[in-house]
Amino acid sequence: MLKRINIIAVILLIIWISFFPEPIQGKYHLAAKIILGLAFLALLIRKHGSLFKRRDFPLWVFLIAIGINVFFAQKQDIALRTYLDLAIPMFMVYYLVREGFSRETEFNLLAKTICICSILVALGGIFEALFKFNPIYEYFLENPFYRRYITGFVRPMSTQFNPAVLGSYLLASLPFNLLLFKRNKTSFKFLGALGIVLNIVVIILTFSRGVFLGLIAIVVFYLFAQRKFRLMFVFFIILLTAITIFSYLPYPFSRFGKSQMTRENRGILSDYRFSRCIMTQRIIKDHPFIGLGFQHFRIRFYEYWPRESKELYEFMIADNMYLTILAETGTIGLLGFLIFIFSFFKRGWRQPKVLKNMPQRRLQLFAALSGFTGLLVNMGAYELFYWHNPYLYFCIIVGCIGSFVRK
């Protein structure tokens, strides 16, 4: 019974992040934490005190390292609230997923849930793009991004409130659709194939460059992990051809062109990105170890802004999760985060040797690591941790990886 509570809680969490947009997530975050807390309590009772292991040390280091800034932040209440919003879900979701989906059949149930939810979310995005209409933001929720992206060539948001967040959600879901496609049963193959096609189509339609780079990272990682080097070579040829073609097309296709991917319009090497790097450098010079405090990049933006002009409130951010962690939690927080992600990735990468006689489990591991890789790349494009849905998805995937490195 307690095991079922564990599994049901995670399934409900996937449904929650799939179909309820950001404002609802923020309004009912306490209720969501209480439900997770009750499921976590049931897990503690089931494990009889044997839940915590030394192998979880990187997770604890991460949670402690990013919390030190709270004691030194200018506005401690905001920093503390943000820290709790990050630490509590990560702690509980990691253990709930690790213990609830450590077997092949349970993991396949997780994949099926993600596949079905992502198909429905992607269909919502296609409906929005075709009809230039989203009833959620038209009638029920105020969305400051809606009018911007619903006019002209629509960049869909579906249930995720913003095109980049929708792309992140589908990016993390894509490897689980591929996992289902690899199953032997015809019904699973069809479901997985449908999910792959819809996920990729809507990922492209969001025209988010960070998501596009995340998609490239997923494909490259998966082909490399499977030792399909010829396919990787073909993929790079197709990719370079596509980028060249996009360079000569009008907006929004030009967002995937060479110029806008690099120098123009908040591209990787644009003045917009460099100005945030300069700000972070100045912040670390003044606060090298513990940073400014969570959410303080925006609060203290003009103290470190390298220009005399004013910036729109929306863009008073680092627009890069790694820069945000460095600026707001200092070198201690960034080091804790790097220890955390590299430790999990390294231990996950070692597991295929252990699972050499278990092909289905190998595929499940590759799905989790692929989603992890895609989100890590995507984090370089915006503050992924400050959006409820993609952050909770990140926690779920970390728990998936943890389920493979339990021993």
C-alpha positions as CSV (number, residue, x, y, z in Angstrom):
1,M,0.0,0.0,0.0
2,L,2.8,2.5,0.9
3,K,4.6,1.7,-2.3
4,R,1.5,2.5,-4.3
5,I,1.2,5.9,-2.5
6,N,4.8,6.6,-3.6
7,I,4.1,5.7,-7.3
8,I,0.7,7.5,-7.3
9,A,2.3,10.7,-5.9
10,V,4.9,10.8,-8.7
11,I,2.3,10.1,-11.4
12,L,0.1,12.9,-10.0
13,L,3.1,15.2,-10.0
14,I,3.7,14.5,-13.7
15,I,0.1,15.3,-14.4
16,W,0.4,18.4,-12.3
17,I,3.4,19.8,-14.2
18,S,1.9,18.8,-17.5
19,F,-1.5,20.5,-17.4
20,F,-1.3,23.3,-14.9
21,P,0.4,26.5,-16.0
22,E,2.8,28.6,-13.9
23,P,0.3,30.9,-12.1
24,I,-1.6,27.9,-10.8
25,Q,1.7,26.2,-9.8
26,G,2.6,29.4,-7.8
27,K,-0.8,29.8,-6.2
28,Y,-1.0,26.2,-5.0
29,H,2.6,25.4,-4.4
30,L,2.0,24.9,-0.7
31,A,-0.7,22.4,-1.3
32,A,1.6,20.5,-3.7
33,K,4.4,20.5,-1.1
34,I,2.0,19.1,1.5
35,I,0.9,16.2,-0.8
36,L,4.5,15.5,-1.6
37,G,5.3,15.6,2.1
38,L,2.7,13.1,3.0
39,A,3.9,10.8,0.3
40,F,7.5,11.3,1.5
41,L,6.4,10.4,5.1
42,A,4.8,7.2,3.8
43,L,8.1,6.5,2.1
44,L,10.1,7.0,5.3
45,I,7.7,4.6,7.1
46,R,8.1,2.0,4.4
47,K,11.9,2.2,4.4
48,H,12.2,2.0,8.2
49,G,15.1,4.6,8.4
50,S,17.1,3.0,5.6
51,L,16.3,5.7,3.0
52,F,19.3,7.9,3.3
53,K,22.7,6.6,2.0
54,R,26.2,7.9,1.6
55,R,25.8,7.8,-2.1
56,D,23.3,10.7,-1.8
57,F,26.2,12.9,-0.6
58,P,26.4,15.1,-3.8
59,L,22.7,15.9,-3.4
60,W,23.1,17.0,0.2
61,V,26.2,19.1,-0.8
62,F,24.2,20.8,-3.5
63,L,21.3,21.7,-1.2
64,I,23.5,22.9,1.6
65,A,25.8,24.9,-0.8
66,I,23.0,26.9,-2.5
67,G,21.4,27.7,0.9
68,I,24.3,29.6,2.5
69,N,23.5,32.8,0.6
70,V,20.2,33.1,2.5
71,F,22.0,34.3,5.7
72,F,23.8,37.2,3.9
73,A,21.1,38.3,1.3
74,Q,19.9,41.9,1.4
75,K,16.3,40.6,1.5
76,Q,16.5,37.4,3.4
77,D,12.8,36.7,3.3
78,I,12.8,36.5,-0.5
79,A,16.0,34.5,-0.6
80,L,14.7,32.0,2.0
81,R,11.4,31.5,0.2
82,T,13.2,30.8,-3.0
83,Y,15.6,28.4,-1.4
84,L,12.8,26.5,0.2
85,D,11.0,26.4,-3.1
86,L,14.1,24.8,-4.6
87,A,15.4,22.6,-1.8
88,I,12.1,21.0,-0.5
89,P,10.9,19.6,-3.9
90,M,14.3,18.4,-4.9
91,F,14.8,16.6,-1.7
92,M,11.4,14.9,-1.7
93,V,11.0,14.2,-5.4
94,Y,14.4,12.7,-5.7
95,Y,13.7,10.1,-3.1
96,L,10.2,9.4,-4.2
97,V,11.3,8.8,-7.8
98,R,14.4,6.9,-6.8
99,E,12.5,4.4,-4.6
100,G,9.3,4.2,-6.5
101,F,10.6,3.5,-10.0
102,S,13.8,1.4,-9.5
103,R,12.4,-1.6,-11.3
104,E,11.8,-2.1,-15.0
105,T,8.0,-2.4,-14.9
106,E,7.7,0.7,-12.7
107,F,10.0,2.7,-14.9
108,N,7.9,1.8,-17.9
109,L,4.8,3.0,-16.1
110,L,6.6,6.3,-15.6
111,A,7.5,6.5,-19.3
112,K,4.0,5.7,-20.4
113,T,2.6,8.5,-18.2
114,I,5.1,11.0,-19.5
115,C,4.4,9.9,-23.1
116,I,0.7,10.3,-22.9
117,C,0.9,13.6,-21.1
118,S,3.4,15.0,-23.5
119,I,1.3,13.9,-26.5
120,L,-1.7,15.8,-25.1
121,V,0.4,18.9,-24.3
122,A,2.0,18.8,-27.7
123,L,-1.5,18.5,-29.4
124,G,-2.5,21.6,-27.4
125,G,0.5,23.4,-28.9
126,I,-0.4,22.4,-32.4
127,F,-4.0,23.4,-31.9
128,E,-2.7,26.8,-30.7
129,A,-0.4,27.2,-33.7
130,L,-3.1,26.3,-36.2
131,F,-6.0,28.3,-34.8
132,K,-4.0,31.2,-33.2
133,F,-6.1,30.6,-30.0
134,N,-5.5,29.2,-26.6
135,P,-8.6,29.0,-24.4
136,I,-6.6,28.8,-21.2
137,Y,-5.1,32.3,-21.6
138,E,-8.0,33.7,-23.5
139,Y,-10.6,33.0,-20.8
140,F,-9.1,31.7,-17.6
141,L,-5.5,32.9,-16.8
142,E,-3.8,36.2,-17.4
143,N,-0.7,35.6,-19.4
144,P,1.7,38.5,-20.2
145,F,3.3,36.5,-23.0
146,Y,0.1,35.4,-24.8
147,R,-0.6,38.4,-27.0
148,R,3.1,38.7,-27.9
149,Y,3.3,35.1,-29.2
150,I,-0.2,34.5,-30.5
151,T,0.0,37.2,-33.2
152,G,1.7,36.7,-36.5
153,F,3.5,33.4,-36.7
154,V,2.4,31.7,-33.5
155,R,4.9,30.4,-31.0
156,P,2.8,28.0,-29.0
157,M,2.7,27.8,-25.2
158,S,0.0,25.1,-24.7
159,T,-0.3,24.5,-20.9
160,Q,3.2,25.7,-20.1
161,F,2.7,29.5,-20.1
162,N,5.7,30.4,-22.3
163,P,7.2,28.9,-25.5
164,A,10.6,28.3,-23.9
165,V,9.0,26.5,-21.0
166,L,6.8,24.4,-23.3
167,G,10.0,23.5,-25.3
168,S,11.8,22.5,-22.1
169,Y,8.9,20.3,-21.0
170,L,8.8,18.5,-24.4
171,L,12.6,18.3,-24.4
172,A,12.6,16.4,-21.2
173,S,9.7,14.2,-22.4
174,L,11.2,13.2,-25.8
175,P,13.6,10.5,-24.6
176,F,10.8,8.7,-22.7
177,N,8.8,8.7,-25.9
178,L,11.8,7.1,-27.6
179,L,12.0,4.5,-24.8
180,L,8.4,3.5,-25.4
181,F,9.0,3.3,-29.2
182,K,11.8,0.8,-28.5
183,R,9.4,-1.5,-26.8
184,N,8.4,-4.7,-28.6
185,K,4.6,-4.2,-28.2
186,T,3.0,-2.6,-31.2
187,S,0.7,-0.4,-29.2
188,F,3.7,1.1,-27.3
189,K,5.6,1.6,-30.5
190,F,2.7,3.6,-32.0
191,L,2.4,5.7,-28.9
192,G,6.1,6.3,-28.7
193,A,6.3,7.2,-32.4
194,L,3.4,9.6,-32.2
195,G,5.0,11.2,-29.1
196,I,8.4,11.6,-30.8
197,V,6.9,13.2,-33.9
198,L,4.6,15.6,-32.0
199,N,7.3,16.5,-29.4
200,I,9.8,17.4,-32.1
201,V,7.4,19.3,-34.2
202,V,6.2,21.5,-31.3
203,I,9.8,21.9,-30.0
204,I,10.6,23.4,-33.4
205,L,7.5,25.5,-33.4
206,T,8.4,27.1,-30.1
207,F,11.4,28.6,-31.9
208,S,13.4,28.7,-28.6
209,R,17.1,28.6,-29.4
210,G,18.0,27.2,-26.0
211,V,15.5,24.4,-26.5
212,F,16.9,23.8,-30.0
213,L,20.4,23.4,-28.6
214,G,19.0,21.1,-26.0
215,L,17.4,19.0,-28.7
216,I,20.7,18.8,-30.5
217,A,22.4,17.7,-27.3
218,I,19.9,14.9,-26.7
219,V,20.3,13.5,-30.2
220,V,24.1,13.7,-30.0
221,F,24.2,12.1,-26.6
222,Y,21.9,9.3,-27.5
223,L,23.7,8.5,-30.7
224,F,27.1,8.6,-28.9
225,A,25.9,6.4,-26.0
226,Q,24.6,3.9,-28.6
227,R,27.9,4.1,-30.5
228,K,26.0,5.1,-33.7
229,F,28.8,7.3,-35.0
230,R,27.7,7.1,-38.7
231,L,24.2,8.4,-37.8
232,M,25.8,11.1,-35.8
233,F,27.8,12.2,-38.8
234,V,24.7,12.2,-40.9
235,F,22.9,14.2,-38.2
236,F,25.5,16.9,-38.2
237,I,25.3,17.3,-42.0
238,I,21.5,17.6,-41.7
239,L,21.9,20.1,-38.9
240,L,24.4,22.3,-40.7
241,T,22.2,22.3,-43.8
242,A,19.1,23.3,-41.8
243,I,21.0,26.1,-40.0
244,T,22.2,27.4,-43.4
245,I,18.7,27.3,-44.8
246,F,17.2,29.0,-41.7
247,S,19.7,31.8,-42.0
248,Y,18.0,33.0,-45.2
249,L,14.4,32.6,-44.0
250,P,12.3,35.3,-42.3
251,Y,11.2,35.4,-38.7
252,P,10.7,33.1,-36.7
253,F,12.8,30.6,-38.8
254,S,15.7,33.0,-38.7
255,R,16.0,32.4,-35.0
256,F,17.7,29.1,-35.9
257,G,19.9,30.7,-38.4
258,K,23.6,31.3,-37.9
259,S,23.4,35.1,-37.1
260,Q,20.6,34.9,-34.5
261,M,22.1,31.8,-32.9
262,T,25.3,33.6,-32.3
263,R,25.5,37.4,-32.4
264,E,22.0,38.9,-32.9
265,N,18.9,39.1,-30.8
266,R,20.2,37.6,-27.5
267,G,22.2,35.0,-29.3
268,I,25.1,33.1,-27.6
269,L,27.7,35.7,-28.5
270,S,25.4,38.8,-28.5
271,D,26.0,42.0,-26.5
272,Y,23.0,41.0,-24.4
273,R,24.7,37.8,-23.2
274,F,28.1,39.6,-22.7
275,S,26.6,42.3,-20.5
276,R,25.2,39.6,-18.2
277,C,28.6,38.0,-18.0
278,I,30.2,41.4,-17.1
279,M,27.5,41.8,-14.4
280,T,28.2,38.4,-13.0
281,Q,32.0,39.1,-13.0
282,R,31.4,42.3,-11.0
283,I,29.1,40.6,-8.6
284,I,31.6,37.8,-7.9
285,K,34.3,40.4,-7.4
286,D,32.3,41.9,-4.6
287,H,30.7,38.7,-3.3
288,P,33.0,35.8,-4.3
289,F,31.8,33.0,-2.0
290,I,28.1,33.4,-1.3
291,G,26.8,35.7,-4.0
292,L,24.0,38.3,-3.8
293,G,21.3,35.9,-2.6
294,F,18.4,34.2,-4.5
295,Q,16.4,36.5,-6.7
296,H,18.8,39.3,-6.0
297,F,20.3,39.6,-9.6
298,R,17.1,41.4,-10.4
299,I,16.7,43.2,-7.1
300,R,20.2,44.7,-7.3
301,F,20.4,44.8,-11.1
302,Y,21.4,48.4,-11.6
303,E,24.2,48.2,-9.0
304,Y,26.1,46.1,-11.6
305,W,24.5,47.1,-14.9
306,P,27.4,48.1,-17.2
307,R,25.4,50.6,-19.2
308,E,23.7,53.9,-18.6
309,S,20.5,53.0,-20.3
310,K,17.5,51.4,-18.6
311,E,16.6,47.7,-19.1
312,L,13.1,46.3,-19.3
313,Y,12.0,44.6,-16.1
314,E,11.5,41.3,-17.9
315,F,15.1,41.3,-18.9
316,M,16.6,42.3,-15.6
317,I,17.9,38.7,-15.2
318,A,21.0,36.8,-16.1
319,D,18.9,34.8,-18.6
320,N,21.3,31.8,-17.9
321,M,20.8,29.5,-15.0
322,Y,24.6,28.9,-14.5
323,L,25.3,32.6,-14.3
324,T,22.3,33.0,-12.0
325,I,23.6,30.3,-9.6
326,L,27.1,31.9,-9.7
327,A,25.9,35.4,-9.1
328,E,23.3,34.6,-6.5
329,T,24.9,31.7,-4.6
330,G,28.6,32.5,-5.3
331,T,31.4,30.1,-6.0
332,I,30.3,27.9,-3.1
333,G,26.8,27.4,-4.7
334,L,28.1,26.9,-8.2
335,L,30.7,24.4,-7.0
336,G,28.0,22.5,-5.1
337,F,25.8,22.4,-8.2
338,L,28.7,21.2,-10.4
339,I,29.6,18.5,-7.9
340,F,26.0,17.4,-7.9
341,I,25.4,17.2,-11.7
342,F,28.8,15.7,-12.6
343,S,28.5,13.1,-9.8
344,F,25.1,11.9,-11.1
345,F,26.2,12.0,-14.7
346,K,29.4,10.1,-14.0
347,R,27.7,7.4,-12.0
348,G,24.9,7.1,-14.5
349,W,27.4,6.8,-17.3
350,R,29.1,3.9,-15.6
351,Q,25.9,1.9,-15.2
352,P,25.6,0.5,-18.8
353,K,28.5,-1.9,-18.0
354,V,26.5,-3.2,-15.1
355,L,23.4,-3.4,-17.2
356,K,25.0,-5.1,-20.2
357,N,22.7,-8.1,-19.9
358,M,19.6,-6.0,-19.3
359,P,18.9,-4.1,-22.6
360,Q,15.6,-2.6,-21.5
361,R,17.1,-1.2,-18.4
362,R,20.0,0.3,-20.4
363,L,17.5,2.0,-22.6
364,Q,15.7,3.4,-19.6
365,L,19.0,4.7,-18.2
366,F,19.9,6.3,-21.6
367,A,16.4,8.0,-21.6
368,A,17.0,9.5,-18.2
369,L,20.5,10.7,-19.0
370,S,19.4,12.1,-22.4
371,G,16.7,14.2,-20.7
372,F,19.2,15.3,-18.1
373,T,21.6,16.4,-20.8
374,G,19.0,18.3,-22.8
375,L,17.9,20.2,-19.7
376,L,21.5,21.0,-18.7
377,V,22.1,22.6,-22.1
378,N,18.8,24.4,-22.1
379,M,19.6,25.9,-18.7
380,G,22.2,28.1,-20.4
381,A,19.3,30.0,-22.1
382,Y,17.0,31.0,-19.2
383,E,16.4,30.6,-15.5
384,L,14.9,27.1,-15.6
385,F,15.0,26.6,-11.8
386,Y,12.7,29.7,-11.4
387,W,9.9,28.1,-13.3
388,H,7.9,25.5,-11.3
389,N,7.2,23.0,-14.1
390,P,10.6,22.6,-15.7
391,Y,12.3,22.6,-12.3
392,L,10.0,19.8,-11.0
393,Y,10.7,17.9,-14.2
394,F,14.4,18.3,-13.6
395,C,13.9,16.8,-10.1
396,I,12.1,13.9,-11.5
397,I,14.8,13.1,-14.0
398,V,17.5,13.4,-11.3
399,G,15.5,10.8,-9.3
400,C,15.3,8.6,-12.4
401,I,19.1,8.6,-12.6
402,G,19.3,8.0,-8.9
403,S,17.2,4.8,-9.3
404,F,20.0,3.3,-11.4
405,V,22.9,4.1,-9.1
406,R,21.5,2.8,-5.9
407,K,24.2,0.1,-5.4
